[in-house]
Amino acid sequence: MLKQNRNWSADPVLSVEHLTMRFGGLVAVDDLSFDVGRGDITALIGPNGAGKTTVFNCVTGFYKPTEGRIALRRDGSVTPEALAELTRSGRQYAEGDKGSIFLLERMADFKITEVAGVARTFQNIRLFGGMTVLENLLVAQHNELMRASGYTIGGLLGLPGYRRAAEAAKETAVEWLRRVNLLDRADDPAADLPYGAQRRLEIARALCTNPVLLCLDEPAAGLNPRESAELNTLLKYIRDDHGVSVLLIEHDMGVVMEISDHIIVLDYGKKISDGTAPEVRSDPKVIAAYLGVDDEEVEDVERDLEVKPAPTRAEGDAR
């Protein structure tokens, strides 16, 4: 069941503050601020060209924003004072008794995954097609295995610490393959999987990095209704059973409205709505944006949405 009317700003895992991204004279994202609640599924939606993927690229380190702060809190004990102190210090992150904070706009993309715990998938599937399904999940745990090897030849020598880490990595991979119904395809090349199964495998691979925040770029794209329903079930399981916060871009409104705790709507790089699914669904600005209506026509849309009084019994009989 969705957690309606929750204040996601009370315990955000991610805070995007005054994010701006310019490409020359083009402002792709314009002074955007929003929070992703801890343990929530948060959807970032909007018409094509609204700036959604640009926001994702800033959060995951593929772009360095022109302006703004992107703060990830690994736990809920981080105080505003600690965040302000880290911002002044010029450092990338701080870990300690008061909680762990990461300023993602200062970090390289691989550090955002390895250190901060942010994983993502892409609109265009990026699997290792020549590797088996199982190997795709093992390679996602490469950092942990390298640490266990001592960054030397510990793996080749089969040192006990490395053997334990390798067995744990395999157990993690098998568990996620079971969860996404791909265990029977573990030894098949990833490229041989049907499209929907490749989507699930990509999500499982991201989860093998043990993320705090999972960013999904159009995970339902190209899926049929049955596969979309399976995706909904998987995302709810990730949220409810593993406590992973999810930030997703999605054009399938059936998926968005069914599973999202919180929805942010962008249009031309600006936030035009921010709320629960019922609130966003009935927002005239959102409806106008999806219909391609000009700003000055929003009032007309709002007027059309006004609830008309129910007909009287006499009027009903007359009809």
Secondary structure, DSSP 8 states (H G I E B T S, - for coil): ---TT--TTSSEEEEEEEEEEEETTEEEEEEEEEEEETT-EEEEE-STTSSHHHHHHHHTTSS--SEEEEEEESSTT--HHHHHHHHHHT-SEEEETTEEEEEGGGS-HHHIIIII-EEE--SS----TTSBHHHHHHHTTHHHHHHHTTTTTHHHHT-HHHHHHHHHHHHHHHHHHHHTT-GGGTTSBGGGS-HHHHHHHHHHHHHTT--SEEEEESTTTT--HHHHHHHHHHHHHHHHHH--EEEEE-S-HHHHHHH-SEEEEEETTEEEEEE-HHHHHT-HHHHHHHHT--GGGHHHHHHHHS------HHHHHH-
